[in-house]
Amino acid sequence: MAASSLDGFRESHNQALEAARVGMMSAGRRWLFDYGELNVVALLSYRIDQAREFVRRELGALAGSEESIVTVRTTLKCYLDVERSLNTAAERLHVARNTVAYRVQRAEELRGEGIHVRRMQLQAALTLVEELGETVLPGTYATR
């Protein structure tokens, strides 16, 4: 929400710049950027080199770019987004409940630890990868 003062204008302008910065890196190649939707990603990706290292550290092998790993990672993100409901995740992904359970188990194997370990960091890393894609995957060197 913008204030009507000069400080409010400055803050709105800075938010717009940050939304544009994140949107330009976005895996979805957005043309409209809403800071309210991107503010957490903007904070987490301010230093893209540090964001990339964070993703590598939190996701481990789950940060891979192979199609099978992307599927597992996407399933895990959905599962966590719906508060670990196998049924709801299965409905959203249009797969069987057991498929979600298998992929979550596979995600834990790839990560090297359970999804309950450093849950907030895991969710943040998954959000970065979902929004910014290859920009934050280890081994990529896209610029800001």
Secondary structure, 3 states (H helix, E strand, C coil): CCCCCHHHHHHHHHHHHHHHHHHHHCCCCCCCCCHHHHHHHHHHCCCHHHHHHHHHHHHHHHHCCCHHHHHHHHHHHHHHHCCCCHHHHHHHHCCCHHHHHHHHHHHHHHHCCCCCCCHHHHHHHHHHHHHHHHHCCCCCCCCC
